[in-house]
Amino acid sequence: MKTLYLVRHGHIENPKNIFYGSAIPISSIGAKEMTAVANDIKSAHCTPDKIISSPYLRTRESAEIIAHIFGIQEVSFDERLIDWQVGDWIGQPLEDFRRFAGYYHQPFKPNFDGLETYNEMADRVIAVLDALRDSLADNECGIIVSHREPLASALLRLTKRQDNDMREIDLPKGSAWKLLFDGSQLKSAEKTFDRSSEATKKDII
């Protein structure tokens, strides 16, 4: 079996509650979350062959904390793991974006007008995931560090769920999902570790 952990970056400070860009660092809380997640993964007897991260500052810092726990000298960065591409919404109020994107629709129906679609995000994340998985030998593991919507989009496809299940993917900041593969076949996908702070437990984006 091969194991991949999908890790969402740690907590950030976002006092203006905006859709933040690429240069936002994790907070001291986020650093503690990532240390805890790394130790959880280590306790699960995973010694990663490779850690691949989005190059955004918050994911880079998160991945480097994990790498330090494992004594890994170098993290690989891949542009395909960057956050949801939302055009002019960067820097705009998250509440306004959530309304525009359809997060409050009942039943949930996402609006992709001018936004990257879930399928587009899943394509790029799964391409990285597949390459990492295929590079592993049996009983080896790897770690991917990215952002909620890209990771959740990949999980939607891998678990054969629909777009309207996006809000149900439980992936707060400072948490991880474990994917278990037999060769290239996914055998299980489950949330395994959650070190998120109370402030971000229900933070969708």
QUIWO-V718500 format. One record per backbone hydrogen bond with DSSP energy under -0.5 kcal/mol. NH is the residue of the N-H (numbers start at 1). CO is the residue of the C=O. E is the energy in kcal/mol with one decimal. If there is no record, write none. Layout:
NH_CO_E, NH_CO_E
This chain:
2_181_-2.9, 3_140_-2.1, 4_179_-2.5, 5_142_-2.2, 6_4_-0.5, 6_177_-2.5, 7_5_-0.6, 7_144_-3.3, 8_175_-2.3, 9_146_-1.7, 14_12_-0.6, 17_14_-1.9, 19_92_-2.8, 20_18_-1.1, 24_21_-0.6, 25_23_-0.5, 27_11_-2.7, 31_27_-2.1, 32_28_-1.7, 33_29_-2.4, 34_30_-2.4, 35_31_-2.0, 36_32_-2.3, 37_33_-2.7, 38_34_-2.5, 39_35_-2.1, 40_36_-2.3, 41_37_-2.6, 42_38_-2.4, 43_39_-2.4, 44_40_-1.1, 45_42_-1.7, 46_41_-1.4, 47_45_-0.6, 48_46_-0.6, 49_141_-3.3, 50_141_-0.6, 52_143_-2.7, 53_76_-2.8, 54_145_-2.1, 57_22_-2.5, 58_24_-0.6, 60_56_-3.0, 61_57_-2.8, 62_58_-1.5, 63_59_-3.0, 64_60_-2.3, 65_61_-1.7, 66_62_-1.9, 67_63_-2.8, 68_64_-2.1, 69_65_-1.9, 70_66_-1.6, 71_67_-0.7, 71_68_-0.9, 72_67_-2.7, 76_51_-2.5, 78_53_-2.4, 81_78_-2.0, 82_79_-1.5, 86_84_-0.8, 89_86_-1.5, 90_87_-1.2, 91_19_-3.6, 92_89_-2.4, 94_17_-2.6, 97_93_-2.0, 98_94_-3.1, 99_95_-1.7, 100_96_-2.4, 101_97_-3.2, 102_98_-0.7, 102_99_-0.8, 103_98_-2.4, 104_98_-0.5, 105_102_-1.6, 109_102_-0.7, 111_101_-2.1, 112_110_-0.6, 114_112_-0.6, 115_112_-2.1, 116_85_-2.4, 121_117_-2.1, 122_118_-2.9, 123_119_-2.4, 124_120_-1.6, 125_121_-2.4, 126_122_-2.8, 127_123_-1.5, 128_124_-1.3, 129_125_-2.7, 130_126_-3.1, 131_127_-1.7, 132_128_-2.4, 133_129_-2.9, 134_130_-2.6, 135_131_-1.1, 135_132_-0.5, 136_132_-0.6, 136_133_-1.4, 139_1_-3.9, 140_137_-1.9, 141_47_-0.5, 142_3_-2.0, 143_50_-2.1, 144_5_-2.9, 145_52_-2.4, 146_7_-2.4, 146_144_-0.5, 151_147_-2.1, 152_148_-3.6, 153_149_-2.6, 154_150_-1.8, 155_151_-2.3, 156_152_-2.5, 157_153_-1.8, 158_154_-2.7, 159_155_-2.2, 160_157_-1.4, 161_156_-3.3, 165_162_-2.2, 166_163_-2.2, 168_165_-1.6, 169_165_-0.6, 169_166_-1.5, 170_168_-0.6, 171_169_-1.1, 174_8_-0.9, 174_9_-1.6, 175_172_-0.7, 176_193_-2.7, 177_6_-2.3, 178_190_-3.2, 179_4_-3.3, 179_177_-0.5, 180_188_-2.4, 181_2_-3.2, 181_179_-0.5, 182_185_-2.8, 183_181_-0.7, 184_182_-0.5, 185_182_-1.9, 186_184_-0.5, 187_180_-3.4, 188_180_-1.4, 190_178_-2.0, 192_176_-2.0, 193_176_-1.5, 195_174_-3.1, 200_197_-1.4, 201_198_-0.9, 203_200_-1.5, 204_202_-0.8
